[in-house]
Amino acid sequence: MEEFFDIYNRDRMKQPRQVRRGDPLPPEDLHMVIHVCIFNERGELLIQKRHKTKNSWANLYDVSCGGAALVGETSQQAAERELYEELGIMYDFSEMRPQLTMNFTRGFDDYYIIESFVDVHTLQLQEDEVQEAHFATKEEVLQLLRTEQFVPYFESFIHLLFEAKTAYGSVKNQ
């Protein structure tokens, strides 16, 4: 089944056209990608190992889930869909905004950071997307990153994700 994405301009305004997954984007066209980072009560991050046949970052560990927003989806709707598709977890993002948004060459990465009880033994992994999932400490994630077993995020970004799990915004509360 073909997937289509909405196109955005650099000001994140949706444009009146779409693109099919895999088709080249003109330089001025951007698309939206979401990521969900689930932390447990011990401050560990739920990580997943991407399927060995994925086009990008195959066989590497990544944050809890992620993917491109499809035509007509808001960032929140894409987060709900991806989390359910990849891990079988239902979560309501309708009242949330992304904790972080990072620009990349071809679009916008929205990161949702939540703390939730998840029993990894009951996850329903999407067979063609996810090989396995488990909770990991920051040190374990950094070790996987350093040994090239994790999607190659900047180390400082991993530190930021773990800090952002307990704070909203970029200024410490007084």
Short mmCIF file of the C-alpha atoms (twelve columns), coordinates in Angstrom:
data_MODEL
# 
_entry.id   MODEL 
# 
loop_
_atom_site.group_PDB 
_atom_site.id 
_atom_site.type_symbol 
_atom_site.label_atom_id 
_atom_site.label_alt_id 
_atom_site.label_comp_id 
_atom_site.label_asym_id 
_atom_site.label_seq_id 
_atom_site.Cartn_x 
_atom_site.Cartn_y 
_atom_site.Cartn_z 
_atom_site.pdbx_PDB_model_num 
ATOM 1   C CA . MET A 1   0.000  0.000  0.000  1 
ATOM 2   C CA . GLU A 2   1.456  3.329  -1.071 1 
ATOM 3   C CA . GLU A 3   1.886  6.065  1.512  1 
ATOM 4   C CA . PHE A 4   1.613  9.776  0.821  1 
ATOM 5   C CA . PHE A 5   2.888  12.685 2.913  1 
ATOM 6   C CA . ASP A 6   1.712  16.275 3.142  1 
ATOM 7   C CA . ILE A 7   4.210  18.877 1.978  1 
ATOM 8   C CA . TYR A 8   5.164  21.844 4.194  1 
ATOM 9   C CA . ASN A 9   7.128  25.008 3.545  1 
ATOM 10  C CA . ARG A 10  9.988  26.186 5.760  1 
ATOM 11  C CA . ASP A 11  7.495  28.017 8.014  1 
ATOM 12  C CA . ARG A 12  5.711  24.706 8.630  1 
ATOM 13  C CA . MET A 13  2.681  25.754 6.626  1 
ATOM 14  C CA . LYS A 14  0.971  22.847 4.863  1 
ATOM 15  C CA . GLN A 15  1.041  23.180 1.094  1 
ATOM 16  C CA . PRO A 16  -1.728 22.068 -1.301 1 
ATOM 17  C CA . ARG A 17  0.185  19.025 -2.571 1 
ATOM 18  C CA . GLN A 18  1.496  15.667 -1.387 1 
ATOM 19  C CA . VAL A 19  4.357  13.340 -2.187 1 
ATOM 20  C CA . ARG A 20  4.495  9.548  -2.381 1 
ATOM 21  C CA . ARG A 21  6.967  7.823  -0.038 1 
ATOM 22  C CA . GLY A 22  10.214 7.302  -1.897 1 
ATOM 23  C CA . ASP A 23  9.645  9.999  -4.513 1 
ATOM 24  C CA . PRO A 24  12.198 12.837 -4.537 1 
ATOM 25  C CA . LEU A 25  11.211 16.108 -2.865 1 
ATOM 26  C CA . PRO A 26  12.037 19.416 -4.517 1 
ATOM 27  C CA . PRO A 27  14.529 21.371 -2.348 1 
ATOM 28  C CA . GLU A 28  11.898 23.758 -0.966 1 
ATOM 29  C CA . ASP A 29  9.463  20.978 0.065  1 
ATOM 30  C CA . LEU A 30  9.552  19.504 3.580  1 
ATOM 31  C CA . HIS A 31  7.664  16.774 5.441  1 
ATOM 32  C CA . MET A 32  6.863  15.979 9.083  1 
ATOM 33  C CA . VAL A 33  8.251  13.059 11.063 1 
ATOM 34  C CA . ILE A 34  7.301  12.150 14.636 1 
ATOM 35  C CA . HIS A 35  9.101  10.246 17.383 1 
ATOM 36  C CA . VAL A 36  7.735  9.000  20.692 1 
ATOM 37  C CA . CYS A 37  10.071 8.440  23.632 1 
ATOM 38  C CA . ILE A 38  8.505  6.415  26.440 1 
ATOM 39  C CA . PHE A 39  10.208 6.476  29.829 1 
ATOM 40  C CA . ASN A 40  9.298  4.208  32.723 1 
ATOM 41  C CA . GLU A 41  9.166  5.142  36.408 1 
ATOM 42  C CA . ARG A 42  12.890 4.293  36.767 1 
ATOM 43  C CA . GLY A 43  13.844 6.815  34.085 1 
ATOM 44  C CA . GLU A 44  14.682 4.173  31.480 1 
ATOM 45  C CA . LEU A 45  13.858 4.706  27.808 1 
ATOM 46  C CA . LEU A 46  11.891 2.135  25.833 1 
ATOM 47  C CA . ILE A 47  14.034 1.421  22.786 1 
ATOM 48  C CA . GLN A 48  13.274 -0.691 19.753 1 
ATOM 49  C CA . LYS A 49  15.488 -2.490 17.285 1 
ATOM 50  C CA . ARG A 50  14.550 -1.550 13.743 1 
ATOM 51  C CA . HIS A 51  13.834 -4.392 11.340 1 
ATOM 52  C CA . LYS A 52  16.779 -5.698 9.316  1 
ATOM 53  C CA . THR A 53  15.016 -4.872 6.022  1 
ATOM 54  C CA . LYS A 54  14.293 -1.186 6.747  1 
ATOM 55  C CA . ASN A 55  15.586 1.266  4.110  1 
ATOM 56  C CA . SER A 56  17.161 3.490  6.738  1 
ATOM 57  C CA . TRP A 57  18.960 2.544  9.943  1 
ATOM 58  C CA . ALA A 58  18.233 -1.167 9.457  1 
ATOM 59  C CA . ASN A 59  19.093 -3.436 12.396 1 
ATOM 60  C CA . LEU A 60  19.872 -0.474 14.695 1 
ATOM 61  C CA . TYR A 61  18.244 0.493  17.968 1 
ATOM 62  C CA . ASP A 62  16.131 3.653  18.070 1 
ATOM 63  C CA . VAL A 63  13.842 5.560  20.408 1 
ATOM 64  C CA . SER A 64  10.469 3.976  21.243 1 
ATOM 65  C CA . CYS A 65  8.849  4.629  17.854 1 
ATOM 66  C CA . GLY A 66  8.783  7.028  14.942 1 
ATOM 67  C CA . GLY A 67  7.691  7.642  11.414 1 
ATOM 68  C CA . ALA A 68  6.413  10.111 8.868  1 
ATOM 69  C CA . ALA A 69  3.029  11.782 9.236  1 
ATOM 70  C CA . LEU A 70  0.660  10.671 6.494  1 
ATOM 71  C CA . VAL A 71  -1.594 12.909 4.381  1 
ATOM 72  C CA . GLY A 72  -4.130 14.712 6.556  1 
ATOM 73  C CA . GLU A 73  -2.557 13.762 9.881  1 
ATOM 74  C CA . THR A 74  -1.569 16.201 12.573 1 
ATOM 75  C CA . SER A 75  1.630  15.558 14.467 1 
ATOM 76  C CA . GLN A 76  -0.416 14.192 17.384 1 
ATOM 77  C CA . GLN A 77  -2.425 11.846 15.158 1 
ATOM 78  C CA . ALA A 78  0.773  10.548 13.569 1 
ATOM 79  C CA . ALA A 79  2.254  9.911  17.037 1 
ATOM 80  C CA . GLU A 80  -0.845 7.936  18.081 1 
ATOM 81  C CA . ARG A 81  -0.875 5.898  14.872 1 
ATOM 82  C CA . GLU A 82  2.850  5.101  14.864 1 
ATOM 83  C CA . LEU A 83  2.865  4.097  18.538 1 
ATOM 84  C CA . TYR A 84  -0.077 1.763  17.998 1 
ATOM 85  C CA . GLU A 85  1.221  0.338  14.700 1 
ATOM 86  C CA . GLU A 86  4.777  -0.316 15.861 1 
ATOM 87  C CA . LEU A 87  4.259  -1.357 19.498 1 
ATOM 88  C CA . GLY A 88  0.517  -1.923 19.982 1 
ATOM 89  C CA . ILE A 89  0.263  0.879  22.572 1 
ATOM 90  C CA . MET A 90  -2.756 3.171  22.601 1 
ATOM 91  C CA . TYR A 91  -2.037 6.678  23.945 1 
ATOM 92  C CA . ASP A 92  -3.953 9.937  23.589 1 
ATOM 93  C CA . PHE A 93  -1.724 12.725 22.265 1 
ATOM 94  C CA . SER A 94  -4.607 15.093 21.414 1 
ATOM 95  C CA . GLU A 95  -3.837 17.534 24.248 1 
ATOM 96  C CA . MET A 96  -0.058 17.396 23.854 1 
ATOM 97  C CA . ARG A 97  2.470  19.364 21.902 1 
ATOM 98  C CA . PRO A 98  5.845  17.900 20.994 1 
ATOM 99  C CA . GLN A 99  8.416  18.320 23.745 1 
ATOM 100 C CA . LEU A 100 11.045 19.037 21.080 1 
ATOM 101 C CA . THR A 101 11.027 19.867 17.397 1 
ATOM 102 C CA . MET A 102 14.233 19.506 15.441 1 
ATOM 103 C CA . ASN A 103 14.635 20.676 11.880 1 
ATOM 104 C CA . PHE A 104 16.419 18.405 9.442  1 
ATOM 105 C CA . THR A 105 17.292 18.867 5.782  1 
ATOM 106 C CA . ARG A 106 14.008 17.426 4.471  1 
ATOM 107 C CA . GLY A 107 11.585 18.433 7.217  1 
ATOM 108 C CA . PHE A 108 10.624 18.557 10.864 1 
ATOM 109 C CA . ASP A 109 11.181 15.942 13.607 1 
ATOM 110 C CA . ASP A 110 8.612  16.231 16.424 1 
ATOM 111 C CA . TYR A 111 9.585  14.425 19.637 1 
ATOM 112 C CA . TYR A 112 6.949  13.448 22.201 1 
ATOM 113 C CA . ILE A 113 8.305  12.437 25.596 1 
ATOM 114 C CA . ILE A 114 6.002  10.567 27.946 1 
ATOM 115 C CA . GLU A 115 6.296  8.583  31.149 1 
ATOM 116 C CA . SER A 116 4.108  5.505  31.138 1 
ATOM 117 C CA . PHE A 117 3.985  2.015  32.554 1 
ATOM 118 C CA . VAL A 118 4.645  -0.403 29.716 1 
ATOM 119 C CA . ASP A 119 4.960  -4.153 30.122 1 
ATOM 120 C CA . VAL A 120 7.410  -5.084 27.360 1 
ATOM 121 C CA . HIS A 121 6.120  -8.673 27.431 1 
ATOM 122 C CA . THR A 122 2.699  -7.545 26.173 1 
ATOM 123 C CA . LEU A 123 3.905  -5.303 23.336 1 
ATOM 124 C CA . GLN A 124 2.559  -6.154 19.896 1 
ATOM 125 C CA . LEU A 125 5.563  -5.480 17.667 1 
ATOM 126 C CA . GLN A 126 4.903  -4.632 14.027 1 
ATOM 127 C CA . GLU A 127 6.612  -7.549 12.322 1 
ATOM 128 C CA . ASP A 128 8.105  -5.685 9.347  1 
ATOM 129 C CA . GLU A 129 9.194  -2.643 11.413 1 
ATOM 130 C CA . VAL A 130 10.407 -3.763 14.850 1 
ATOM 131 C CA . GLN A 131 12.520 -6.778 15.861 1 
ATOM 132 C CA . GLU A 132 12.520 -6.249 19.624 1 
ATOM 133 C CA . ALA A 133 11.922 -3.655 22.325 1 
ATOM 134 C CA . HIS A 134 13.174 -3.196 25.878 1 
ATOM 135 C CA . PHE A 135 13.921 -0.487 28.422 1 
ATOM 136 C CA . ALA A 136 17.441 0.904  28.646 1 
ATOM 137 C CA . THR A 137 19.252 3.339  30.916 1 
ATOM 138 C CA . LYS A 138 20.926 6.429  29.504 1 
ATOM 139 C CA . GLU A 139 24.301 4.722  29.912 1 
ATOM 140 C CA . GLU A 140 23.100 1.672  27.970 1 
ATOM 141 C CA . VAL A 141 21.735 3.860  25.154 1 
ATOM 142 C CA . LEU A 142 25.000 5.804  25.001 1 
ATOM 143 C CA . GLN A 143 26.997 2.551  24.869 1 
ATOM 144 C CA . LEU A 144 24.827 1.304  21.980 1 
ATOM 145 C CA . LEU A 145 25.361 4.656  20.260 1 
ATOM 146 C CA . ARG A 146 29.137 4.543  20.748 1 
ATOM 147 C CA . THR A 147 29.323 0.995  19.365 1 
ATOM 148 C CA . GLU A 148 27.255 1.971  16.309 1 
ATOM 149 C CA . GLN A 149 24.286 -0.181 17.321 1 
ATOM 150 C CA . PHE A 150 21.936 2.821  17.712 1 
ATOM 151 C CA . VAL A 151 20.653 5.306  15.141 1 
ATOM 152 C CA . PRO A 152 23.508 7.863  15.022 1 
ATOM 153 C CA . TYR A 153 21.983 10.675 17.076 1 
ATOM 154 C CA . PHE A 154 24.331 13.205 18.628 1 
ATOM 155 C CA . GLU A 155 25.291 12.126 22.152 1 
ATOM 156 C CA . SER A 156 24.180 15.524 23.420 1 
ATOM 157 C CA . PHE A 157 20.724 14.860 21.956 1 
ATOM 158 C CA . ILE A 158 20.427 11.593 23.918 1 
ATOM 159 C CA . HIS A 159 21.362 13.510 27.082 1 
ATOM 160 C CA . LEU A 160 18.700 16.101 26.201 1 
ATOM 161 C CA . LEU A 161 16.004 13.437 25.769 1 
ATOM 162 C CA . PHE A 162 16.783 12.009 29.199 1 
ATOM 163 C CA . GLU A 163 16.745 15.504 30.758 1 
ATOM 164 C CA . ALA A 164 13.533 16.507 28.991 1 
ATOM 165 C CA . LYS A 165 11.621 13.570 30.497 1 
ATOM 166 C CA . THR A 166 11.266 15.505 33.764 1 
ATOM 167 C CA . ALA A 167 11.071 19.085 32.514 1 
ATOM 168 C CA . TYR A 168 9.063  20.992 29.964 1 
ATOM 169 C CA . GLY A 169 10.771 23.814 28.107 1 
ATOM 170 C CA . SER A 170 14.350 24.987 28.124 1 
ATOM 171 C CA . VAL A 171 14.489 26.987 31.362 1 
ATOM 172 C CA . LYS A 172 14.831 25.434 34.820 1 
ATOM 173 C CA . ASN A 173 11.880 26.051 37.122 1 
ATOM 174 C CA . GLN A 174 12.820 28.191 40.102 1 
# 
